[in-house]
Amino acid sequence: MKEQSSPHRKVRTGIVTSDKMNKTVVVRVDRMSKHPLYGKPVLKMKKYMAHDEANECRVGDRIIIEETRPLSCLKRWRVAEIVERAPLLGTNAPEEAEA
């Protein structure tokens, strides 16, 4: 039986800035664009709320999000995969204190 191909969905890569909500993360997506008059590269940022079913994402993780149907008032994206994990803070602190 032939697999059904999913429709083309927008994909973005960003960094998790907040994981305080249940099953939701806030992702900051950066992009460079040229200033319309001066031509200088300008960093533009946008925040997206994404659905994280397993609550796996932490602040600082680099993730890929993809577009989906509306899940709530503000959520239209879901976490596709975690590309790079953020280091856990405070994991080496007790070892360094003993030495």
N, CA, C and O of each residue as an XYZ file, in Angstrom:
396
protein
N       0.839     -1.186      0.000
C       0.000      0.000      0.000
C       0.884      1.249      0.000
O       1.883      1.314      0.717
N       0.514      2.213     -0.791
C       1.313      3.425     -0.931
C       1.090      4.347      0.265
O      -0.038      4.527      0.723
N       2.204      4.940      0.774
C       2.107      5.873      1.892
C       1.521      7.186      1.414
O       1.780      7.635      0.298
N       0.726      7.792      2.285
C       0.193      9.102      1.962
C       1.248     10.143      2.282
O       1.789     10.157      3.388
N       1.542     11.003      1.344
C       2.514     12.059      1.600
C       1.791     13.226      2.253
O       0.703     13.615      1.828
N       2.411     13.784      3.297
C       1.790     14.908      3.986
C       1.952     16.154      3.121
O       2.913     16.257      2.358
N       1.026     17.095      3.232
C       1.160     18.324      2.462
C       2.375     19.107      2.912
O       2.844     18.942      4.038
N       2.881     19.948      2.048
C       4.060     20.752      2.368
C       3.741     21.675      3.544
O       2.760     22.417      3.512
N       4.565     21.621      4.565
C       4.379     22.458      5.741
C       5.613     23.328      5.948
O       6.734     22.914      5.652
N       5.397     24.522      6.452
C       6.517     25.411      6.733
C       7.340     24.841      7.878
O       6.794     24.263      8.818
N       8.643     25.004      7.796
C       9.562     24.501      8.818
C      10.473     25.646      9.236
O      10.969     26.391      8.391
N      10.692     25.787     10.533
C      11.573     26.821     11.069
C      12.512     26.197     12.095
O      12.174     25.198     12.731
N      13.691     26.790     12.251
C      14.645     26.370     13.269
C      14.831     27.527     14.234
O      15.056     28.664     13.822
N      14.734     27.223     15.534
C      14.863     28.287     16.517
C      15.357     27.777     17.856
O      15.682     26.601     18.011
N      15.407     28.683     18.821
C      15.898     28.377     20.158
C      14.759     28.564     21.148
O      14.024     29.550     21.082
N      14.616     27.610     22.067
C      13.565     27.668     23.074
C      13.901     28.771     24.079
O      14.988     28.780     24.657
N      12.967     29.696     24.284
C      13.180     30.772     25.242
C      12.363     30.575     26.512
O      12.684     31.162     27.545
N      11.310     29.760     26.455
C      10.498     29.511     27.642
C       9.883     28.122     27.541
O       9.399     27.718     26.484
N       9.909     27.385     28.680
C       9.272     26.077     28.738
C       8.400     25.953     29.980
O       8.176     24.849     30.478
N       7.911     27.078     30.479
C       7.164     27.089     31.732
C       5.736     26.564     31.588
O       5.133     26.153     32.579
N       5.192     26.571     30.386
C       3.830     26.089     30.182
C       3.824     24.581     29.983
O       4.830     23.988     29.593
N       2.690     23.975     30.254
C       2.549     22.534     30.080
C       2.330     22.210     28.605
O       1.377     22.699     27.998
N       3.204     21.392     28.027
C       3.127     20.948     26.630
C       3.241     22.088     25.628
O       2.789     21.954     24.490
N       3.832     23.198     26.027
C       4.017     24.347     25.136
C       5.384     24.958     25.379
O       5.815     25.099     26.524
N       6.063     25.319     24.303
C       7.326     26.043     24.408
C       7.246     27.285     23.535
O       6.530     27.315     22.534
N       7.993     28.308     23.932
C       8.110     29.518     23.126
C       9.455     29.449     22.419
O      10.494     29.265     23.054
N       9.425     29.597     21.100
C      10.623     29.439     20.281
C      10.921     30.757     19.588
O      10.041     31.363     18.978
N      12.191     31.203     19.687
C      12.613     32.428     19.003
C      13.318     32.035     17.706
O      14.300     31.293     17.722
N      12.810     32.536     16.598
C      13.388     32.263     15.286
C      14.034     33.549     14.782
O      13.373     34.581     14.662
N      15.331     33.478     14.487
C      16.079     34.636     13.987
C      16.264     34.521     12.481
O      16.412     33.422     11.947
N      16.255     35.651     11.809
C      16.568     35.664     10.385
C      17.248     36.977     10.035
O      16.991     38.011     10.652
N      18.106     36.920      9.052
C      18.804     38.117      8.599
C      18.092     38.649      7.352
O      17.706     37.887      6.465
N      17.932     39.953      7.310
C      17.383     40.582      6.111
C      18.123     41.894      5.897
O      18.730     42.435      6.821
N      18.067     42.387      4.698
C      18.733     43.650      4.378
C      17.804     44.811      4.681
O      16.596     44.734      4.459
N      18.385     45.884      5.189
C      17.629     47.102      5.401
C      17.204     47.636      4.031
O      18.021     47.690      3.111
N      15.937     48.030      3.887
C      15.456     48.413      2.560
C      16.186     49.601      1.931
O      16.329     49.652      0.710
N      16.652     50.560      2.744
C      17.304     51.734      2.195
C      18.826     51.610      2.214
O      19.482     51.909      1.216
N      19.386     51.176      3.326
C      20.835     51.205      3.488
C      21.528     49.905      3.122
O      22.742     49.893      2.915
N      20.787     48.816      3.038
C      21.385     47.555      2.604
C      22.167     46.815      3.675
O      22.722     45.749      3.412
N      22.216     47.367      4.879
C      22.945     46.705      5.961
C      22.144     45.502      6.463
O      20.923     45.590      6.591
N      22.814     44.374      6.750
C      22.090     43.223      7.292
C      21.514     43.538      8.681
O      22.207     44.064      9.552
N      20.250     43.208      8.861
C      19.553     43.468     10.115
C      19.008     42.143     10.641
O      18.426     41.365      9.885
N      19.197     41.886     11.943
C      18.683     40.674     12.561
C      17.233     40.897     12.958
O      16.919     41.823     13.706
N      16.352     40.041     12.453
C      14.939     40.126     12.807
C      14.559     38.874     13.574
O      14.945     37.767     13.200
N      13.794     39.051     14.657
C      13.404     37.945     15.506
C      11.893     37.834     15.551
O      11.185     38.839     15.497
N      11.401     36.600     15.650
C       9.975     36.365     15.824
C       9.808     35.208     16.778
O      10.593     34.259     16.758
N       8.785     35.281     17.619
C       8.534     34.212     18.578
C       7.311     33.419     18.159
O       6.300     33.983     17.741
N       7.415     32.109     18.275
C       6.319     31.199     17.970
C       6.034     30.347     19.196
O       6.955     29.976     19.923
N       4.768     30.034     19.429
C       4.408     29.070     20.457
C       4.236     27.724     19.770
O       3.504     27.610     18.787
N       4.916     26.703     20.293
C       4.904     25.392     19.654
C       4.463     24.330     20.650
O       4.722     24.435     21.848
N       3.796     23.312     20.138
C       3.299     22.202     20.957
C       4.407     21.186     21.174
O       5.000     20.685     20.218
N       4.685     20.884     22.448
C       5.693     19.900     22.830
C       4.992     18.815     23.640
O       4.849     18.936     24.857
N       4.559     17.763     22.970
C       3.710     16.742     23.584
C       4.353     16.090     24.805
O       3.670     15.854     25.801
N       5.641     15.795     24.749
C       6.296     15.052     25.830
C       7.007     15.960     26.832
O       7.668     15.454     27.738
N       6.896     17.264     26.702
C       7.605     18.209     27.575
C       9.104     17.918     27.618
O       9.708     17.945     28.691
N       9.708     17.638     26.460
C      11.129     17.291     26.385
C      12.037     18.505     26.282
O      13.189     18.446     26.712
N      11.550     19.598     25.726
C      12.401     20.751     25.433
C      12.732     21.543     26.683
O      11.911     21.689     27.589
N      13.971     22.056     26.710
C      14.433     22.919     27.799
C      14.834     24.265     27.204
O      15.022     24.394     25.994
N      14.961     25.253     28.064
C      15.394     26.579     27.614
C      16.804     26.459     27.051
O      17.684     25.874     27.682
N      17.013     27.013     25.866
C      18.320     26.981     25.221
C      18.467     25.903     24.167
O      19.432     25.925     23.404
N      17.535     24.953     24.100
C      17.596     23.902     23.078
C      17.373     24.502     21.695
O      16.559     25.411     21.528
N      18.098     23.990     20.708
C      17.853     24.361     19.318
C      16.921     23.294     18.745
O      17.247     22.107     18.761
N      15.756     23.720     18.238
C      14.752     22.763     17.766
C      14.241     23.148     16.386
O      14.429     24.272     15.921
N      13.592     22.187     15.748
C      12.916     22.409     14.476
C      11.422     22.325     14.745
O      10.944     21.356     15.336
N      10.683     23.348     14.309
C       9.234     23.340     14.459
C       8.603     23.305     13.076
O       9.179     23.802     12.107
N       7.413     22.711     12.990
C       6.703     22.680     11.713
C       5.269     23.127     11.913
O       4.685     22.973     12.985
N       4.729     23.679     10.858
C       3.383     24.224     10.882
C       2.362     23.097     11.008
O       2.562     22.006     10.476
N       1.270     23.370     11.714
C       0.212     22.385     11.880
C      -1.126     23.113     11.991
O      -1.189     24.338     11.890
N      -2.173     22.357     12.197
C      -3.493     22.978     12.356
C      -3.515     23.785     13.653
O      -2.667     23.560     14.517
N      -4.450     24.710     13.817
C      -4.515     25.463     15.065
C      -4.782     24.535     16.252
O      -5.757     23.783     16.262
N      -3.902     24.602     17.248
C      -4.041     23.764     18.434
C      -4.637     24.539     19.601
O      -5.238     23.942     20.494
N      -4.481     25.851     19.608
C      -5.106     26.712     20.614
C      -5.167     28.112     20.024
O      -4.986     28.300     18.821
N      -5.421     29.078     20.872
C      -5.553     30.454     20.404
C      -4.278     30.945     19.715
O      -4.351     31.643     18.703
N      -3.108     30.585     20.258
C      -1.847     31.089     19.726
C      -0.952     30.013     19.123
O       0.025     30.349     18.454
N      -1.246     28.743     19.333
C      -0.355     27.666     18.880
C      -0.756     27.178     17.492
O      -1.864     26.685     17.285
N       0.171     27.327     16.546
C      -0.014     26.814     15.181
C       1.188     25.989     14.743
O       1.280     25.616     13.573
N       2.111     25.696     15.655
C       3.340     24.996     15.344
C       3.525     23.839     16.315
O       2.990     23.865     17.424
N       4.279     22.825     15.905
C       4.615     21.734     16.811
C       6.092     21.411     16.674
O       6.700     21.668     15.635
N       6.668     20.842     17.733
C       8.083     20.502     17.740
C       8.287     19.269     16.879
O       7.700     18.220     17.147
N       9.113     19.384     15.848
C       9.400     18.257     14.970
C      10.565     17.441     15.509
O      10.491     16.214     15.568
N      11.654     18.127     15.910
C      12.792     17.419     16.490
C      13.684     18.382     17.253
O      13.679     19.591     17.020
N      14.449     17.807     18.171
C      15.427     18.580     18.934
C      16.773     18.388     18.251
O      17.291     17.272     18.194
N      17.337     19.470     17.734
C      18.593     19.395     16.996
C      19.778     19.365     17.944
O      20.692     18.556     17.782
N      19.759     20.256     18.942
C      20.896     20.383     19.857
C      20.370     20.688     21.249
O      19.569     21.605     21.430
N      20.825     19.915     22.235
C      20.393     20.104     23.613
C      21.228     21.186     24.288
O      22.426     21.309     24.035
N      20.586     21.961     25.141
C      21.292     22.958     25.934
C      21.960     22.246     27.107
O      21.407     21.279     27.630
N      23.138     22.703     27.530
C      23.784     22.066     28.686
C      22.977     22.317     29.950
O      22.406     23.393     30.130
N      22.933     21.312     30.826
C      22.259     21.472     32.109
C      23.125     22.325     33.019
O      24.318     22.062     33.178
N      22.533     23.330     33.608
C      23.277     24.200     34.509
C      23.323     23.575     35.898
O      22.329     23.029     36.378
N      24.467     23.660     36.527
C      24.592     23.165     37.882
C      24.922     21.692     38.004
O      24.949     21.174     39.120
N      25.176     20.992     36.905
C      25.482     19.563     37.001
C      26.903     19.332     37.490
O      27.136     18.369     38.221
N      27.871     20.180     37.116
C      29.256     20.008     37.525
C      29.604     20.803     38.785
O      30.718     20.688     39.296
N      28.685     21.592     39.283
C      28.969     22.457     40.428
C      29.359     21.675     41.680
O      30.324     22.077     42.329
N      28.676     20.573     42.080
C      29.085     19.858     43.296
C      30.473     19.230     43.158
O      31.216     19.188     44.138
N      30.838     18.749     41.990
C      32.145     18.125     41.791
C      33.266     19.166     41.927
O      34.310     18.886     42.517
N      33.046     20.349     41.387
C      34.048     21.399     41.461
C      34.192     21.909     42.896
O      35.288     22.288     43.310
N      33.095     21.923     43.656
C      33.140     22.422     45.023
C      33.958     21.497     45.927
O      34.635     21.965     46.842
N      33.899     20.177     45.671
C      34.645     19.212     46.471
C      36.140     19.262     46.184
O      36.945     18.996     47.076
N      36.523     19.594     44.966
C      37.938     19.574     44.563
C      38.728     20.727     45.076
O      39.925     20.824     44.807
